[in-house]
Amino acid sequence: MSTKTVMRPIADRLIIRADAKETKTSGGIVVPDASADKPQQGIVVAVGPGRLMTDGTRLPMQSVVGDRVLFSTYTETITIDNEQLVLIREDDAYAILEVPGDGS
């Protein structure tokens, strides 16, 4: 029986499933994996409860599960159950991307 790890972010952290790396250019040239750019956007799969403020209140998160976000190329990825995920603070997300007609 296989069990899947449950990961819940704490504080103001997001877990993101990054888009797949491009392995072929628009001109058809295959890019070696080591040379491929890291993805800079992905889908939020888990959201922490928010940053704990000094007065004991929580600052609500702006991101929700399912949002497509833009983040830095220089983020670290983690591997959980053979899936690569990005774990960042919400402040490190640059924007929530809204594509017309996708229901966002």
Phi, psi and omega in degrees: 000127181264133177248144180259135180290134175260126180239121178247119179290150177256162176051234186255040183258151177241143170251127187236135171268104184290149175298154180295148177293147173284127178249358179219134179283169179297337178274000177094006180279129179281129181259126177301146184306319182294334182267347184293140176293143174289145178296148181245007176213160181186184183257132177288124180253344176202148184228134176288173183285348181117160181289134177277120182275166183295336179273005177092353178274163177253135174279120183296148179281145176272333181270149175230161177303133180101345177294144170265122184239154176255132182219172184295147175295335188266028176276158177267145176255152175238154179245121177233125180052045179063019177242131178273127181232158176250132178242115182224163169284150180301327178299337181274356173275131183278324185196156169262123182269130178243118180260122180304131177088359180263003178088002179280000000 
